[in-house]
Structure formats: structure tokens, C-alpha cells
Amino acid sequence: MALFKRVILTTIILSILLSSPAIAHKTKSPAAPVYHVDLANFLDVAGPFQTFLGPARLQKTSVIQTFQNQADNTKVGITMFVPRDSAFAELKKTRLTKGQIKSLLLYHAVPKFYSLNGLSELGRRKRNPVATFAGLQYTLNFTEHLGSIRVKSMLGSNAKITSAMYSSAPVSVFEFDKVLLPWEK
């Protein structure tokens, strides 16, 4: 019986000591997982975006690094608008300089995360224009009508968002049916 009382007393003392803030071992809670989206890999796998992603475009102009840095190292995130390969048919006749290619690519992303609902809200409330990575002089205007979101460039290109391919903060990627031009052809 004495042994039983001693075990209970020891258990009580240990539980009091271990629950004491001065003595208790404090464990750190695990950090929230960091989600990384490899944008180049995503676009390569996600669909018909080889013209946009291709070697002469995102990778050689280092625009993909700009976009990836925005996604990985900022709290505001990034929203990309990626034209499918068929949208580039009109540009095949046009010879673009490396600077024009870079501007064209930068024009297809904004340095802020927007969900599809966020873009719809921009269009309904006429909170336009929105600056792109191409610079403040290169903006986009959003309109929403019957659930369809259109994006207009400064020069009147009117593209439709055909698919929300990825949308989880801090990255959104939307498919376009047209290429937006930041300059006149």
C-alpha cells in the first residue's frame, strides 16, 4: 500500500511540475507548410501553352524568373493570363524583337493575386485599369457580363478568360483565348 501511495504522489508531483510554465518543455508548433508552384513546370504540363512558354519566350527573356520571384517572395502574389497556342496564330506573321517579346509576356500578368471572383468583382465595380508587369503605362481593363470575364488591352484587344487553371493564393493562372498586345502591330 505504501508503494501504491508513493506512485500516486510521484505522478501528481510530476504532472504539477510538468504543467508549470517555468519547467514545462515548450515545443514549437510546426510551421505552416509553404506551397510552391513551379510556374514553368505547371504551364508545361497544364495545357497547350508551348508558344507562350517556349524557349524563345518565357525562359530566354527571364520573365519566368520575374513571375516565379513574385509568386515565391511576395505576400501580394501574382495573376497570370496565358494565351493558348492557337491564340498566337495572328502573331506568326509579325517579327518581334526580344524587347517586344518580353513586353508581351510581362503584359500577361499582374503583380497581385486575384481569384476568379476577385477578377469578376473588378469588372462589376469598374475598378480599372490594373497595372501589369510591363509597367504602369501598360494596363488591363476587366469587364464581367453574365459570368464571363473579358480583359481588354489599351489597344482594344478583347480576350476572354476561358479557364481558371490554378487559383490558390498566392498564384492564379487563367487561360486566354487571345493574345493581348501592349503595342500596335
C-alpha positions in Angstrom: 0.0 0.0 0.0 2.9 2.4 0.8 4.3 1.7 -2.7 0.9 2.5 -4.3 0.7 5.8 -2.4 4.2 6.7 -3.4 3.5 6.1 -7.1 0.3 8.2 -7.0 2.2 11.0 -5.1 5.0 10.9 -7.6 2.6 11.0 -10.5 0.8 14.0 -9.0 4.0 15.9 -8.4 5.4 15.2 -11.9 2.2 16.3 -13.5 2.2 19.6 -11.5 5.8 20.2 -12.3 5.5 19.4 -16.0 2.4 21.6 -16.3 4.3 24.5 -14.7 5.2 27.1 -17.4 8.7 27.6 -15.8 9.5 23.9 -16.0 7.4 22.5 -18.8 9.2 21.7 -22.0 7.8 24.1 -24.6 7.6 22.6 -28.1 7.3 24.7 -31.2 4.3 24.1 -33.3 5.3 23.0 -36.8 5.4 25.9 -39.3 2.6 26.1 -41.8 3.6 24.3 -45.0 4.8 26.5 -47.7 3.2 25.8 -51.1 5.4 26.3 -54.1 4.1 26.3 -57.6 6.8 25.8 -60.2 5.2 28.0 -62.9 7.3 26.8 -65.8 6.6 23.2 -65.0 2.9 23.9 -64.4 2.5 25.6 -67.8 4.4 22.8 -69.5 2.0 20.2 -68.1 -1.2 22.2 -67.8 -2.1 22.6 -71.5 -1.3 24.0 -74.9 1.0 26.8 -73.8 4.2 25.9 -75.6 4.2 29.1 -77.7 3.9 31.2 -74.5 6.3 29.1 -72.5 8.6 28.2 -75.3 12.4 28.6 -75.4 12.2 32.0 -77.2 9.7 33.3 -74.8 9.4 33.0 -71.1 12.7 31.2 -70.4 15.1 33.1 -72.7 13.7 36.5 -71.7 13.9 35.7 -67.9 10.3 36.7 -67.5 9.6 33.3 -65.9 12.1 34.2 -63.1 10.3 37.5 -62.6 6.9 35.7 -62.3 8.3 33.0 -60.1 10.0 35.5 -57.8 6.7 37.4 -57.4 4.9 34.1 -56.6 7.5 32.9 -54.1 8.7 36.1 -52.4 5.8 38.5 -52.0 2.7 38.5 -50.0 0.6 40.0 -52.8 1.2 37.2 -55.2 0.7 37.0 -59.0 -2.1 36.5 -61.5 -1.1 35.2 -64.9 -3.2 35.2 -68.2 -1.8 32.6 -70.5 -2.9 32.5 -74.2 -3.3 29.0 -75.6 -1.1 28.1 -78.6 -3.9 28.7 -81.1 -4.1 32.4 -79.9 -0.7 33.1 -81.3 -1.7 32.4 -84.9 -2.1 36.1 -85.6 1.4 36.9 -84.4 3.2 34.3 -86.6 3.4 36.9 -89.4 4.9 39.5 -87.1 8.6 39.6 -86.4 9.1 40.6 -82.8 12.3 41.8 -81.2 13.4 40.4 -77.9 12.2 43.6 -76.1 8.8 43.2 -77.7 8.6 39.6 -76.7 9.5 40.5 -73.2 6.9 43.3 -73.0 4.3 41.0 -74.5 4.9 38.3 -71.8 5.0 40.9 -69.0 1.7 42.3 -70.2 0.0 38.9 -69.4 0.4 39.1 -65.7 -0.4 41.4 -62.8 1.6 41.7 -59.6 -1.3 40.7 -57.3 -3.2 37.6 -56.6 -6.8 37.7 -57.9 -9.2 34.7 -57.7 -11.8 34.4 -60.4 -14.3 36.0 -58.1 -11.8 38.9 -57.5 -11.5 39.5 -61.2 -15.3 39.3 -61.6 -15.5 41.9 -58.8 -13.0 44.2 -60.6 -15.2 44.0 -63.7 -18.5 44.6 -61.9 -17.3 47.5 -59.9 -15.3 49.1 -62.7 -12.1 49.1 -60.6 -10.0 49.6 -63.7 -7.4 49.8 -65.1 -5.0 47.4 -63.5 -1.2 47.7 -64.0 0.7 44.8 -65.4 4.3 43.7 -65.0 5.0 45.5 -68.3 4.8 48.8 -66.4 2.2 51.4 -65.3 1.6 52.6 -68.9 0.5 49.0 -69.8 -2.8 48.4 -68.1 -5.7 46.0 -68.4 -9.4 46.6 -68.0 -11.7 43.9 -66.8 -15.4 43.5 -67.5 -17.9 40.9 -66.3 -21.1 40.1 -68.0 -23.3 37.1 -67.2 -20.4 35.2 -65.6 -18.0 35.8 -68.4 -14.9 37.8 -67.7 -13.2 39.8 -70.5 -9.9 41.5 -70.4 -9.3 44.5 -72.7 -5.9 45.9 -73.5 -5.1 49.5 -74.1 -5.2 49.0 -77.8 -8.6 47.3 -77.8 -7.6 43.6 -77.8 -10.5 41.8 -76.1 -9.6 38.4 -74.6 -11.9 36.1 -72.7 -10.9 34.0 -69.7 -11.7 30.5 -70.9 -10.5 28.6 -67.9 -9.3 29.1 -64.3 -6.4 26.6 -64.4 -5.0 27.3 -61.0 -6.2 29.7 -58.2 -4.7 29.3 -54.8 -3.1 32.2 -53.1 -0.5 33.5 -53.9 -0.8 32.2 -57.6 -3.6 32.4 -60.1 -3.3 31.2 -63.7 -6.1 31.8 -66.2 -6.3 30.6 -69.8 -7.0 33.2 -72.5 -8.4 32.8 -76.0 -6.4 35.7 -77.4 -3.0 37.4 -77.1 -3.0 40.9 -75.6 -0.7 43.3 -77.4 0.9 46.1 -75.4 1.7 47.9 -78.7 0.2 48.3 -82.2 1.1 45.6 -84.7 
